[in-house]
Amino acid sequence: MVREPQVTTELALEHGLTVEEFERICAILGRTPNFTELGIFSVMWSEHCSYKNSIRLLKTLPRSGGRLLVGAGEENAGLVDIGEGYAIAFKIESHNHPSAVEPYQGAATGVGGILRDIFTMGARPIAALNSLRFGSLEDARTRYLFEGVVKGIGDYGNCFGVPTVGGEVYFDECYQGNPLVNAMAVGIVKHDQTASATAKGAGNPVMIVGSSTGRDGIHGATFASEEISEKSEAKRPSVQVGDPFTEKLLLEATLEVIKNGYLIGIQDMGAAGISCSTTEMSAKGESGMEIDLSKVPLRESGMTAYEIMLSESQERMLCCVKKGSEDKVKEIFNKWDLNCEIIGYVTEEPTLKINYLGETKAVIPPFECVLGGGAPVYTRETKAPEYLKETRKFSNEEIPIPADLAEMLKKLLSSPNIASKRWVFEQYDSIVRSNTMVGPGSDAAVIQIKGTEKAIAMSTDCNSRYVYLNPKEGAKIAVSEAARNLACSGAKPLAITNCLNFGNPYKPEIYWQFSKAIEGMGEACRYFDTPVTGGNVSFYNESPVAAVYPTPTIGMLGLIEDNSKVMTSAFKKAGDSVYVLGEDFEELGGSEYMKLSLGKVTGETPVCSLEAEQKLQDSLLALIENGLITAAHDVSEGGIACAVAEMCIGNRRNLTGADVDLPVKSRTDLSFFSESQGRAVVSVDPEKVEEFESLLSAAGQKFTYIGTTVTEKKLTLNSVFSIELTELEDIYYNAISKVMSH
């Protein structure tokens, strides 16, 4: 038997606990914890599991109402009613630190973990999305990370058999040492077939199912709760290894067991492994468990209780089974060639007792370990960053007037932040399961709900430069842009999930960014009635050089009642009238145009009027419902000039030219590339122009006629220049692949 080290304050500090937290654990237990108990508390009280520095602020978000069927954080994923007895489960989570160290497995296991969160709800996954951030593509290590992450996402999703239908990719120097990999999954379930992450009923057996347990991923939760440094490379054991084929089997077996009504509850073993699932399920059921780790199927010899409890081996679940159903559950998991072992039972006394090889290794109150229970809750010091004094002094006059506007448009369309992400999504299977109506490349992805006339739209959005320059306004814009993207597709926004990527919360400037972003997000979600279903907070996204830009990624879900009315962004035919909805204020702060012109991110974030955004969403949905537009595309990075160009080349089999005269306020370049919010470009059949204008006038929606689509395969802007669409197409679709092929 391996001799366990003596637990001291120094050992607790090595486990990421503070002196005060260690003293609190001793007080809870009435004694000094042993080594296994220290390990359990250290992972459960890590930032990744306990949300100790964020939960107080997260509770200020709208976490119920609308069409939510469960409150935020109550289950493994959010659950939203879409009618006809169906619900959608969806969630987004980060796998940033593992992907920085081991990009392929880090990204792959991020996808695997979020998919398990969906099917432990009883929902069958029907779509996956992602939001990715990397450093400059000019850097060789960035290209290595980018390639590995994309391949990891693609391989796992493709092998598992879920379509990866959308997402976003951004590149900025601030992510150089700390890429962000946020994975989102969406599933469908009938209301009466959902499952809960709970354990109750004394005597009910507790079973571990799925893969065997190894040493991979030990301390992954605490690894995700510290800054990346040169030592991180040595922490490769903290990165788990994924097996999508086993996960596919686990999906089918899990859904079969849930459907047959054999379970009390079920939880994925993600961060903190058995420690997390046993404590959280017990706490939720206000019960306890007695567990014998000798019954856990292991794939490595000589593992200690500490290692088994903290292992984050993938493709595993913990099930609380109705007494008497054990053999039926075993039969199902055996049929799918998966481990299924009874490792303990539920107890009435709310205590988690862990035994191993005839010895008691841990006796702890589970409620004291978990978020919402005894885990510590902090509010950190805040201080506005000094850099804002400089960025807010910026004036548009500092941007030089470009010698050639056509060349500037080409430069913007070739920027990796604006250019097509075709190199990425062509590595993903976006149509498997045959539900995909609109895949990657449009404003939002759309999936049909078979057996109904409904479809759901989904999007991930965040412009982190805006959040860096004004966290509150930037977060409002992230929510608004997600809603705008859904509305452009014909979907009514229902709810969001979020992945909040920030630096070290113990730094007052970082915590100020976080608190302001929460304010902005909450304000926008309340205004749009899109409650927060849950998600993930990822702190400590810092390299030795600097923190990443604050990046509150928004994953949004919307509903289309009639899937014959799905809208896409590409122009459809020549002869249509082109309009812009909304108003330009020549706002260039944090814009791609500024970055390309001056090489820096500065200025004031565009103003986000929630009233104007809501009016735009309502107008777009009314136009689509009444069949009055043929295309819709929101105005975002690169401004209206880029938006119109993207609509011309959006359908590569039917390039459609346009001759437009964009409104100019003070300077042509500023108006062309301004990123003012609350705008969309639409095309209208000439026979419907009168009805189109009448509807918008009645709604009080500002609109401007800017030109027509034409048969000539050219984009002409303000009679200043014309560019052949084949040239724009090559620039836009091949920019990233040309860099990656070097």
Order of alpha helices (4+ residues) and beta strands (2+ residues): alpha-alpha-alpha-alpha-alpha-beta-beta-alpha-alpha-beta-alpha-beta-beta-beta-alpha-alpha-beta-alpha-beta-alpha-beta-alpha-beta-beta-beta-alpha-alpha-alpha-beta-beta-beta-alpha-alpha-beta-alpha-beta-beta-beta-alpha-alpha-beta-alpha-beta-alpha-beta-alpha-beta-beta-beta-alpha
